[in-house]
Amino acid sequence: MKSFTTAKKRRDPLEFTLDEDTPKERTLRFVPQKVSGMVMDLFDDDDESKPPAKAAMDWLSDGLSEEDNDYLIARLKDPEDDFDFPDLGRIVKWLVGEVTGRPTGPRRG
């Protein structure tokens, strides 16, 4: 019979710097959230219209302070700011890897 063991999840906050060495540099703090919350949102029968990007944004928002969340949203909405969804996607991908203990790319610092 096959047996499975639950993987240990990261529980301590993660910090990351956005746009290091630029005038927009900012260090953000993310409190790890269960990835299942994001995934379950995708399969919620009551809301078939929720796109994967919305589920990922909700997951990220839940782990950030209101101030950090507002900062990212303001940058996404600013037509003069180069920060865009592909940048946000890389951040979410890294955070998911760190939270689950399965890093998805090169690690720094």
C-alpha positions as CSV (number, residue, x, y, z in Angstrom):
1,M,0.0,0.0,0.0
2,K,1.3,3.5,-0.9
3,S,1.7,5.9,2.0
4,F,1.9,9.7,1.8
5,T,3.4,12.2,4.3
6,T,2.3,15.8,4.5
7,A,5.1,18.1,3.5
8,K,6.2,20.7,6.0
9,K,5.1,24.2,4.9
10,R,6.9,27.4,5.5
11,R,5.3,29.4,8.2
12,D,7.7,32.3,8.8
13,P,7.1,35.5,6.8
14,L,8.9,35.9,3.5
15,E,10.4,39.3,2.5
16,F,11.3,40.3,-1.1
17,T,12.5,43.4,-2.7
18,L,10.8,44.8,-5.8
19,D,12.8,47.0,-8.1
20,E,16.0,47.0,-6.1
21,D,18.4,49.9,-6.6
22,T,15.8,52.0,-8.3
23,P,13.7,55.0,-7.0
24,K,10.7,52.5,-6.7
25,E,12.6,50.0,-4.5
26,R,10.4,48.5,-1.8
27,T,10.7,45.5,0.4
28,L,7.4,43.7,0.9
29,R,6.5,41.1,3.5
30,F,4.3,38.1,2.8
31,V,2.8,35.9,5.5
32,P,2.6,32.4,4.0
33,Q,-0.9,31.3,3.1
34,K,-2.1,27.8,2.3
35,V,-1.9,27.2,-1.4
36,S,-5.0,25.1,-1.2
37,G,-7.0,28.4,-0.7
38,M,-6.0,29.6,-4.1
39,V,-6.6,26.2,-5.8
40,M,-9.9,25.7,-4.1
41,D,-11.1,29.1,-5.4
42,L,-10.5,27.8,-8.9
43,F,-12.8,24.8,-8.4
44,D,-15.5,26.6,-6.4
45,D,-18.8,25.5,-8.0
46,D,-20.5,28.8,-6.9
47,D,-18.2,31.0,-8.9
48,E,-17.3,29.4,-12.3
49,S,-16.2,32.8,-13.6
50,K,-13.2,33.3,-11.3
51,P,-10.1,33.3,-13.5
52,P,-6.9,31.8,-12.2
53,A,-5.3,35.3,-12.1
54,K,-8.0,36.4,-9.7
55,A,-7.4,33.4,-7.4
56,A,-3.7,34.1,-7.4
57,M,-4.2,37.8,-6.7
58,D,-6.6,37.0,-3.8
59,W,-4.0,34.6,-2.4
60,L,-1.2,37.1,-2.6
61,S,-3.4,39.9,-1.1
62,D,-4.3,37.6,1.9
63,G,-0.6,37.3,2.7
64,L,0.4,41.0,2.3
65,S,-0.3,44.0,4.5
66,E,-3.0,46.3,3.3
67,E,-0.3,48.9,2.6
68,D,1.8,46.5,0.5
69,N,-1.2,45.3,-1.4
70,D,-2.3,48.8,-2.2
71,Y,1.2,49.6,-3.3
72,L,1.2,46.7,-5.8
73,I,-2.3,47.6,-7.1
74,A,-1.4,51.2,-7.6
75,R,1.7,50.2,-9.6
76,L,-0.4,47.8,-11.7
77,K,-2.9,50.6,-12.5
78,D,-0.3,53.3,-13.2
79,P,0.0,53.5,-17.0
80,E,3.4,55.1,-16.7
81,D,4.8,52.2,-14.5
82,D,6.4,49.2,-16.2
83,F,5.3,46.9,-13.4
84,D,2.8,44.5,-15.0
85,F,1.1,41.1,-14.6
86,P,4.1,39.1,-15.9
87,D,6.2,40.7,-13.1
88,L,3.5,39.8,-10.5
89,G,3.3,36.3,-11.9
90,R,7.0,35.7,-11.2
91,I,6.5,36.9,-7.6
92,V,3.5,34.6,-7.1
93,K,5.4,31.7,-8.6
94,W,8.4,32.3,-6.3
95,L,6.2,32.7,-3.2
96,V,4.3,29.5,-4.0
97,G,7.6,27.6,-4.3
98,E,8.9,29.0,-1.0
99,V,5.6,28.3,0.8
100,T,5.4,24.8,-0.4
101,G,9.1,24.0,-0.1
102,R,9.3,23.4,-3.8
103,P,11.3,26.3,-5.2
104,T,10.5,27.0,-8.9
105,G,13.6,29.0,-9.9
106,P,16.9,30.3,-9.0
107,R,17.2,31.5,-5.4
108,R,18.8,34.8,-4.3
109,G,19.9,35.8,-0.9
